[in-house]
Amino acid sequence: MLISDSHRFLFVHVQKTGGSTIDNGLTAALGDVRRIPAANRHAPLDRLLQLEPGLADYWTAGFVRNPWARMLSWWRMMERFRDGAAQGVERYVDHLQRNRFAASIVETYPDFESFVLGAPDEHPRLRKPQIRFLDVPAGRADFIGRQESLEADLHTIYDHLGLEWTELQSVNIDPGRPDYRDVYTLRARQRVAELFEPDLRAFDYEF
């Protein structure tokens, strides 16, 4: 999450949607940025409003992503941790020692198919629809962009806030990631559709 009190703005960081790139760009452009220490960096909007009810009056934005592509992105990250640790890369070894979520994935699921079919049952964060991060009883975030049109949608946020646009410095890029349509079996594809039906309905995503 990212808060700018001078702009009365709140950014909700949904995992695997380009949020780190967005956060870095907004942090540089806004100038006054703060976080809520008691909240996870990926805390949903309802949690942030519980901690700071005054944020309900702030203009709120977040991003979502095609659920099938997003699940593949989760897996590719786990593969990087696993393969890097196996090669003795210190930062990956350290990460798996500190992060029980990632370590459990690496230890339990040997391939993408088993990950999609089994890991969401074990780890709630993998099955939480993205819309649940951005919906509250009083309404929905003011602006919901899409990872697929990240730069254009981020332009909309900058324009709304009166920020000067600067070229994005993308992070966490995975240049070798295949097209998600090439890696799903029918069973895995249907599993993602079941898990993220609220996102398919809310954002008209299709396989």
Disulfide bonds with the S-S distance in Angstrom:
none
